[in-house]
Amino acid sequence: MTLGEKIYRLRTESGLSQESFGDSLGVSRQSVSKWETGQSVPELEKIVAISNLFGVTTDYLLRDELEGIDWGDSQAEPQDMMNGSGRNTVYVFRRSHFEYKSKKMIGNLPLVHIHTGTGLYRAKGVIAIGNIAEGVLAVGLVAMGGLAIGVVSLGLVAIATLAAGILAFGSFAIGIITAGAISVGIFSMGALAFGQFAFGASAHGAQVAVGDVAQGNIALGYSQALGNYTQVSNRQPFDYENACRLIDEHVSPYWFFFKSWAKSMVKLF
């Protein structure tokens, strides 16, 4: 069995289309077709990637005499293969994999694309769910889109352990409006918050900072405040009217609605 035939067999038995298989390797569908028909041979780095993707050895891929693969119920099945010097045993690991792509298209994207499994499987659609997901709504270990939810997310609205976006929410959040354990943004809220307007246990805001420990031009702190204009409340409510006056007088008008939000946050604190 040739290399191309083995690639075809591994791909089809894993339920992968030429396009999705090519996407996982960073090559076109046409390249995959040429490999499988023997018109060209993958580069060495692609052979290694194919080996990792399907859990087979590069030795199996490159040696024509190692042919049969009998997928069993276990993750590792020994296969006895004949060569000139005797019998070889090759272990092949089956990777779990699932892909669904809806027939309904919006533009050039499927309405729903789900692509998950053990490996780097990418889903791309209006609604995308996968190890790596790209879409208007994207859910995955790595997610990118309008609303992105994952371990690592990048989007207009991002929710993740590590989130980056216009609106970002996560253990570590960076963006324009952010909330998280560690939060960095123009308007940031978190245990440790950095930004122009910062609110949290330890708040560091260039314009306004409000928290237990606050540092900024206008700093309102329960226990400590460092800045040009400060209030230390000693666990009592802040002087709301005085805080609003300071914000009106010392925060530039071009921060428009952020000033109003800052006043609201002072009232909440």
ROVOTOR-724514 format. One record per residue (C-alpha): residue number from 1; residue in one letter; x, y, z. Coordinates in nm, 3 decimals, padded with zeros to 5 digits. Last residue first. Layout:
{pos->NUM&code->A&u->X&v->Y&w->Z}
...
***
This chain:
{pos->269&code->F&u->-01.899&v->05.084&w->04.609}
{pos->268&code->L&u->-02.216&v->05.091&w->04.402}
{pos->267&code->K&u->-02.226&v->05.473&w->04.410}
{pos->266&code->V&u->-01.864&v->05.491&w->04.298}
{pos->265&code->M&u->-01.951&v->05.252&w->04.014}
{pos->264&code->S&u->-02.232&v->05.479&w->03.896}
{pos->263&code->K&u->-01.996&v->05.779&w->03.892}
{pos->262&code->A&u->-01.748&v->05.577&w->03.688}
{pos->261&code->W&u->-02.022&v->05.482&w->03.441}
{pos->260&code->S&u->-02.105&v->05.847&w->03.388}
{pos->259&code->K&u->-01.740&v->05.933&w->03.326}
{pos->258&code->F&u->-01.708&v->05.639&w->03.086}
{pos->257&code->F&u->-02.002&v->05.788&w->02.895}
{pos->256&code->F&u->-01.799&v->06.090&w->02.772}
{pos->255&code->W&u->-01.421&v->06.016&w->02.808}
{pos->254&code->Y&u->-01.377&v->06.311&w->02.573}
{pos->253&code->P&u->-01.496&v->06.541&w->02.854}
{pos->252&code->S&u->-01.159&v->06.514&w->03.035}
{pos->251&code->V&u->-01.166&v->06.392&w->03.393}
{pos->250&code->H&u->-01.066&v->06.650&w->03.654}
{pos->249&code->E&u->-01.370&v->06.868&w->03.716}
{pos->248&code->D&u->-01.655&v->06.626&w->03.651}
{pos->247&code->I&u->-01.475&v->06.336&w->03.822}
{pos->246&code->L&u->-01.388&v->06.552&w->04.125}
{pos->245&code->R&u->-01.747&v->06.672&w->04.152}
{pos->244&code->C&u->-01.877&v->06.316&w->04.131}
{pos->243&code->A&u->-01.641&v->06.209&w->04.412}
{pos->242&code->N&u->-01.755&v->06.504&w->04.628}
{pos->241&code->E&u->-02.120&v->06.407&w->04.578}
{pos->240&code->Y&u->-02.052&v->06.040&w->04.653}
{pos->239&code->D&u->-01.856&v->06.089&w->04.974}
{pos->238&code->F&u->-01.749&v->05.725&w->04.993}
{pos->237&code->P&u->-01.934&v->05.478&w->05.212}
{pos->236&code->Q&u->-01.743&v->05.373&w->05.527}
{pos->235&code->R&u->-01.471&v->05.105&w->05.537}
{pos->234&code->N&u->-01.201&v->05.354&w->05.641}
{pos->233&code->S&u->-01.324&v->05.589&w->05.364}
{pos->232&code->V&u->-00.990&v->05.706&w->05.225}
{pos->231&code->Q&u->-01.057&v->05.972&w->04.964}
{pos->230&code->T&u->-00.801&v->06.101&w->04.718}
{pos->229&code->Y&u->-00.732&v->06.367&w->04.456}
{pos->228&code->N&u->-00.374&v->06.369&w->04.324}
{pos->227&code->G&u->-00.321&v->06.000&w->04.381}
{pos->226&code->L&u->-00.272&v->05.719&w->04.628}
{pos->225&code->A&u->-00.563&v->05.577&w->04.827}
{pos->224&code->Q&u->-00.544&v->05.317&w->05.103}
{pos->223&code->S&u->-00.793&v->05.133&w->05.326}
{pos->222&code->Y&u->-01.132&v->05.182&w->05.162}
{pos->221&code->G&u->-00.984&v->05.362&w->04.866}
{pos->220&code->L&u->-01.104&v->05.634&w->04.631}
{pos->219&code->A&u->-00.833&v->05.755&w->04.394}
{pos->218&code->I&u->-00.873&v->06.036&w->04.141}
{pos->217&code->N&u->-00.547&v->06.067&w->03.947}
{pos->216&code->G&u->-00.491&v->05.703&w->04.023}
{pos->215&code->Q&u->-00.407&v->05.439&w->04.284}
{pos->214&code->A&u->-00.668&v->05.255&w->04.488}
{pos->213&code->V&u->-00.636&v->04.990&w->04.757}
{pos->212&code->D&u->-00.972&v->04.861&w->04.877}
{pos->211&code->G&u->-01.117&v->04.985&w->04.554}
{pos->210&code->V&u->-01.190&v->05.279&w->04.326}
{pos->209&code->A&u->-00.949&v->05.419&w->04.069}
{pos->208&code->V&u->-01.031&v->05.706&w->03.833}
{pos->207&code->Q&u->-00.827&v->05.865&w->03.552}
{pos->206&code->A&u->-00.505&v->05.663&w->03.523}
{pos->205&code->G&u->-00.667&v->05.375&w->03.710}
{pos->204&code->H&u->-00.494&v->05.118&w->03.932}
{pos->203&code->A&u->-00.740&v->04.924&w->04.145}
{pos->202&code->S&u->-00.646&v->04.657&w->04.399}
{pos->201&code->A&u->-00.965&v->04.503&w->04.535}
{pos->200&code->G&u->-01.146&v->04.626&w->04.230}
{pos->199&code->F&u->-01.248&v->04.914&w->04.004}
{pos->198&code->A&u->-01.031&v->05.077&w->03.738}
{pos->197&code->F&u->-01.105&v->05.362&w->03.497}
{pos->196&code->Q&u->-00.814&v->05.442&w->03.265}
{pos->195&code->G&u->-00.698&v->05.089&w->03.311}
{pos->194&code->F&u->-00.561&v->04.826&w->03.548}
{pos->193&code->A&u->-00.762&v->04.598&w->03.778}
{pos->192&code->L&u->-00.641&v->04.331&w->04.021}
{pos->191&code->A&u->-00.941&v->04.164&w->04.188}
{pos->190&code->G&u->-01.140&v->04.278&w->03.890}
{pos->189&code->M&u->-01.315&v->04.554&w->03.698}
{pos->188&code->S&u->-01.171&v->04.746&w->03.404}
{pos->187&code->F&u->-01.290&v->05.037&w->03.192}
{pos->186&code->I&u->-01.009&v->05.122&w->02.949}
{pos->185&code->G&u->-00.880&v->04.770&w->02.986}
{pos->184&code->V&u->-00.668&v->04.527&w->03.185}
{pos->183&code->S&u->-00.831&v->04.283&w->03.427}
{pos->182&code->I&u->-00.670&v->04.020&w->03.645}
{pos->181&code->A&u->-00.935&v->03.819&w->03.829}
{pos->180&code->G&u->-01.169&v->03.927&w->03.555}
{pos->179&code->A&u->-01.385&v->04.199&w->03.405}
{pos->178&code->T&u->-01.309&v->04.406&w->03.099}
{pos->177&code->I&u->-01.444&v->04.692&w->02.889}
{pos->176&code->I&u->-01.190&v->04.795&w->02.624}
{pos->175&code->G&u->-00.984&v->04.480&w->02.609}
{pos->174&code->I&u->-00.779&v->04.242&w->02.822}
{pos->173&code->A&u->-00.913&v->03.975&w->03.055}
{pos->172&code->F&u->-00.723&v->03.720&w->03.265}
{pos->171&code->S&u->-00.950&v->03.493&w->03.466}
{pos->170&code->G&u->-01.214&v->03.586&w->03.213}
{pos->169&code->F&u->-01.452&v->03.845&w->03.070}
{pos->168&code->A&u->-01.369&v->04.063&w->02.772}
{pos->167&code->L&u->-01.592&v->04.317&w->02.596}
{pos->166&code->I&u->-01.401&v->04.480&w->02.309}
{pos->165&code->G&u->-01.199&v->04.162&w->02.306}
{pos->164&code->A&u->-00.930&v->03.948&w->02.466}
{pos->163&code->A&u->-00.999&v->03.658&w->02.702}
{pos->162&code->L&u->-00.768&v->03.412&w->02.877}
{pos->161&code->T&u->-00.975&v->03.179&w->03.096}
{pos->160&code->A&u->-01.255&v->03.258&w->02.855}
{pos->159&code->I&u->-01.544&v->03.483&w->02.759}
{pos->158&code->A&u->-01.483&v->03.716&w->02.466}
{pos->157&code->V&u->-01.730&v->03.966&w->02.317}
{pos->156&code->L&u->-01.599&v->04.133&w->02.002}
{pos->155&code->G&u->-01.370&v->03.836&w->01.981}
{pos->154&code->L&u->-01.057&v->03.652&w->02.091}
{pos->153&code->S&u->-01.087&v->03.356&w->02.324}
{pos->152&code->V&u->-00.848&v->03.118&w->02.502}
{pos->151&code->V&u->-01.015&v->02.853&w->02.719}
{pos->150&code->G&u->-01.333&v->02.905&w->02.525}
{pos->149&code->I&u->-01.627&v->03.129&w->02.441}
{pos->148&code->A&u->-01.614&v->03.375&w->02.152}
{pos->147&code->L&u->-01.909&v->03.598&w->02.062}
{pos->146&code->G&u->-01.825&v->03.782&w->01.740}
{pos->145&code->G&u->-01.548&v->03.541&w->01.657}
{pos->144&code->M&u->-01.238&v->03.351&w->01.764}
{pos->143&code->A&u->-01.229&v->03.051&w->01.995}
{pos->142&code->V&u->-00.938&v->02.835&w->02.114}
{pos->141&code->L&u->-01.051&v->02.546&w->02.333}
{pos->140&code->G&u->-01.379&v->02.589&w->02.155}
{pos->139&code->V&u->-01.706&v->02.779&w->02.118}
{pos->138&code->A&u->-01.750&v->03.036&w->01.841}
{pos->137&code->L&u->-02.066&v->03.236&w->01.771}
{pos->136&code->V&u->-02.009&v->03.459&w->01.468}
{pos->135&code->G&u->-01.750&v->03.202&w->01.374}
{pos->134&code->E&u->-01.404&v->03.055&w->01.417}
{pos->133&code->A&u->-01.342&v->02.753&w->01.641}
{pos->132&code->I&u->-01.028&v->02.558&w->01.727}
{pos->131&code->N&u->-01.104&v->02.243&w->01.925}
{pos->130&code->G&u->-01.450&v->02.277&w->01.779}
{pos->129&code->I&u->-01.789&v->02.444&w->01.786}
{pos->128&code->A&u->-01.870&v->02.702&w->01.519}
{pos->127&code->I&u->-02.200&v->02.882&w->01.467}
{pos->126&code->V&u->-02.171&v->03.103&w->01.159}
{pos->125&code->G&u->-01.909&v->02.855&w->01.045}
{pos->124&code->K&u->-01.549&v->02.742&w->01.083}
{pos->123&code->A&u->-01.454&v->02.445&w->01.299}
{pos->122&code->R&u->-01.091&v->02.340&w->01.331}
{pos->121&code->Y&u->-00.962&v->02.005&w->01.456}
{pos->120&code->L&u->-00.618&v->02.003&w->01.618}
{pos->119&code->G&u->-00.615&v->01.658&w->01.773}
{pos->118&code->T&u->-00.834&v->01.433&w->01.985}
{pos->117&code->G&u->-01.179&v->01.520&w->01.864}
{pos->116&code->T&u->-01.407&v->01.805&w->01.765}
{pos->115&code->H&u->-01.553&v->01.964&w->01.453}
{pos->114&code->I&u->-01.900&v->02.115&w->01.471}
{pos->113&code->H&u->-01.997&v->02.351&w->01.187}
{pos->112&code->V&u->-02.336&v->02.521&w->01.191}
{pos->111&code->L&u->-02.475&v->02.778&w->00.945}
{pos->110&code->P&u->-02.215&v->02.674&w->00.691}
{pos->109&code->L&u->-02.001&v->02.960&w->00.563}
{pos->108&code->N&u->-01.966&v->03.087&w->00.205}
{pos->107&code->G&u->-02.253&v->03.332&w->00.235}
{pos->106&code->I&u->-02.487&v->03.178&w->00.486}
{pos->105&code->M&u->-02.504&v->02.808&w->00.404}
{pos->104&code->K&u->-02.758&v->02.544&w->00.501}
{pos->103&code->K&u->-02.612&v->02.199&w->00.449}
{pos->102&code->S&u->-02.495&v->02.184&w->00.809}
{pos->101&code->K&u->-02.145&v->02.058&w->00.884}
{pos->100&code->Y&u->-02.095&v->01.788&w->01.146}
{pos->99&code->E&u->-01.760&v->01.644&w->01.245}
{pos->98&code->F&u->-01.661&v->01.398&w->01.516}
{pos->97&code->H&u->-01.324&v->01.247&w->01.604}
{pos->96&code->S&u->-01.175&v->01.008&w->01.855}
{pos->95&code->R&u->-00.815&v->00.920&w->01.773}
{pos->94&code->R&u->-00.722&v->00.558&w->01.705}
{pos->93&code->F&u->-00.372&v->00.461&w->01.806}
{pos->92&code->V&u->-00.185&v->00.223&w->01.576}
{pos->91&code->Y&u->00.079&v->-00.010&w->01.715}
{pos->90&code->V&u->00.296&v->-00.186&w->01.458}
{pos->89&code->T&u->00.416&v->-00.541&w->01.511}
{pos->88&code->N&u->00.666&v->-00.669&w->01.256}
{pos->87&code->R&u->00.681&v->-01.021&w->01.112}
{pos->86&code->G&u->00.979&v->-01.165&w->00.928}
{pos->85&code->S&u->01.289&v->-01.053&w->00.741}
{pos->84&code->G&u->01.136&v->-00.964&w->00.408}
{pos->83&code->N&u->00.834&v->-00.792&w->00.556}
{pos->82&code->M&u->00.506&v->-00.910&w->00.704}
{pos->81&code->M&u->00.292&v->-00.702&w->00.937}
{pos->80&code->D&u->00.128&v->-00.813&w->01.263}
{pos->79&code->Q&u->-00.093&v->-00.531&w->01.398}
{pos->78&code->P&u->-00.105&v->-00.444&w->01.769}
{pos->77&code->E&u->-00.414&v->-00.242&w->01.866}
{pos->76&code->A&u->-00.394&v->00.067&w->02.086}
{pos->75&code->Q&u->-00.700&v->00.274&w->02.169}
{pos->74&code->S&u->-00.913&v->-00.031&w->02.225}
{pos->73&code->D&u->-01.225&v->-00.110&w->02.025}
{pos->72&code->G&u->-01.022&v->-00.226&w->01.726}
{pos->71&code->W&u->-00.915&v->-00.053&w->01.407}
{pos->70&code->D&u->-00.759&v->-00.309&w->01.175}
{pos->69&code->I&u->-00.478&v->-00.143&w->00.983}
{pos->68&code->G&u->-00.315&v->-00.353&w->00.713}
{pos->67&code->E&u->-00.028&v->-00.225&w->00.505}
{pos->66&code->L&u->00.326&v->-00.221&w->00.633}
{pos->65&code->E&u->00.508&v->-00.336&w->00.315}
{pos->64&code->D&u->00.487&v->00.015&w->00.168}
{pos->63&code->R&u->00.708&v->00.168&w->00.438}
{pos->62&code->L&u->00.660&v->00.545&w->00.463}
{pos->61&code->L&u->00.335&v->00.570&w->00.653}
{pos->60&code->Y&u->00.406&v->00.284&w->00.896}
{pos->59&code->D&u->00.753&v->00.418&w->00.974}
{pos->58&code->T&u->00.603&v->00.763&w->01.033}
{pos->57&code->T&u->00.418&v->00.596&w->01.318}
{pos->56&code->V&u->00.043&v->00.621&w->01.359}
{pos->55&code->G&u->-00.160&v->00.841&w->01.593}
{pos->54&code->F&u->-00.384&v->00.986&w->01.322}
{pos->53&code->L&u->-00.290&v->01.352&w->01.368}
{pos->52&code->N&u->00.062&v->01.283&w->01.494}
{pos->51&code->S&u->00.155&v->01.073&w->01.191}
{pos->50&code->I&u->-00.010&v->01.326&w->00.959}
{pos->49&code->A&u->00.198&v->01.602&w->01.122}
{pos->48&code->V&u->00.517&v->01.396&w->01.079}
{pos->47&code->I&u->00.429&v->01.341&w->00.712}
{pos->46&code->K&u->00.361&v->01.715&w->00.683}
{pos->45&code->E&u->00.706&v->01.796&w->00.822}
{pos->44&code->L&u->00.862&v->01.555&w->00.571}
{pos->43&code->E&u->00.690&v->01.723&w->00.277}
{pos->42&code->P&u->00.392&v->01.540&w->00.136}
{pos->41&code->V&u->00.436&v->01.347&w->-00.191}
{pos->40&code->S&u->00.287&v->01.441&w->-00.529}
{pos->39&code->Q&u->00.073&v->01.290&w->-00.805}
{pos->38&code->G&u->00.022&v->00.975&w->-00.597}
{pos->37&code->T&u->-00.357&v->00.990&w->-00.605}
{pos->36&code->E&u->-00.382&v->01.046&w->-00.229}
{pos->35&code->W&u->-00.109&v->01.310&w->-00.223}
{pos->34&code->K&u->-00.258&v->01.495&w->-00.520}
{pos->33&code->S&u->-00.603&v->01.504&w->-00.355}
{pos->32&code->V&u->-00.453&v->01.638&w->-00.032}
{pos->31&code->S&u->-00.281&v->01.917&w->-00.225}
{pos->30&code->Q&u->-00.608&v->02.002&w->-00.401}
{pos->29&code->R&u->-00.787&v->02.027&w->-00.065}
{pos->28&code->S&u->-00.539&v->02.297&w->00.032}
{pos->27&code->V&u->-00.273&v->02.280&w->00.304}
{pos->26&code->G&u->-00.252&v->02.399&w->00.667}
{pos->25&code->L&u->-00.246&v->02.050&w->00.817}
{pos->24&code->S&u->-00.582&v->02.067&w->00.997}
{pos->23&code->D&u->-00.725&v->02.262&w->00.702}
{pos->22&code->G&u->-00.616&v->01.986&w->00.462}
{pos->21&code->F&u->-00.806&v->01.726&w->00.665}
{pos->20&code->S&u->-01.110&v->01.956&w->00.673}
{pos->19&code->E&u->-01.097&v->02.003&w->00.296}
{pos->18&code->Q&u->-01.025&v->01.639&w->00.209}
{pos->17&code->S&u->-01.323&v->01.541&w->00.424}
{pos->16&code->L&u->-01.256&v->01.361&w->00.749}
{pos->15&code->G&u->-01.456&v->01.063&w->00.874}
{pos->14&code->S&u->-01.163&v->00.898&w->01.051}
{pos->13&code->E&u->-01.187&v->00.594&w->00.823}
{pos->12&code->T&u->-01.180&v->00.832&w->00.526}
{pos->11&code->R&u->-00.862&v->01.009&w->00.635}
{pos->10&code->L&u->-00.671&v->00.700&w->00.740}
{pos->9&code->R&u->-00.759&v->00.522&w->00.415}
{pos->8&code->Y&u->-00.671&v->00.815&w->00.191}
{pos->7&code->I&u->-00.341&v->00.875&w->00.373}
{pos->6&code->K&u->-00.260&v->00.504&w->00.341}
{pos->5&code->E&u->-00.337&v->00.505&w->-00.030}
{pos->4&code->G&u->-00.113&v->00.807&w->-00.082}
{pos->3&code->L&u->00.173&v->00.645&w->00.108}
{pos->2&code->T&u->00.145&v->00.333&w->-00.106}
{pos->1&code->M&u->00.000&v->00.000&w->00.000}
***
